[in-house]
């Protein structure tokens, strides 16, 4: 009975070690996957930042073009109405158009820069997550966890062995196993 108990304990220790190995391997692979996904998402965020800047440049150019067209229409309108383009009224109106056009263009540019900055901050955070996940994956050793589990289990089996030995249960088990083995061998000889 004691020997069977020790054998069952030993088998359980082995199974726990295998389970520890595969559990650690899965955690390691999960951390590596998280790192890859974070790097991919960081690259996408950086791409979004470049796209925001590109859109901003195009919108800024379009705004400046619209402003130039408005100013041109104003000049034509003043000239066709007989207003001197050098008069204070025309100069003030055209200057106001220039200032408002510049405000609009600068607002568009600033918005694009803020949007790109947000994407770049996101990319930086994702790269940090990737680094942490990679460090976590590097710190996981399936073989080390299996070995630790095996050593802890072996210690328990040894403790049980010592307990059985002190109680004399191993002597009784040896005799029982010996009797069974002798009976089995006798049976084989009779064949």
Buried (B, 14 or more C-beta within 10 A) or exposed (E): EBBEBBEEBBEEBBEBBEEBBEBBBEBBEBBBEBBEBBBEBBEBBBEBBEBBBEBBEEBBEEBBEEBEEBBEEBBEEBEEEEBEEEEEEBEEBBEEBEEEBEEBBEEBBEBBBEBBEBBBEBBEBBBEBBEBBBEBBEEBBBEEBBBBBBEEBBEBBEEBBEEBEEEEBBEBBEEBBEEEEEEEEEEEEEE
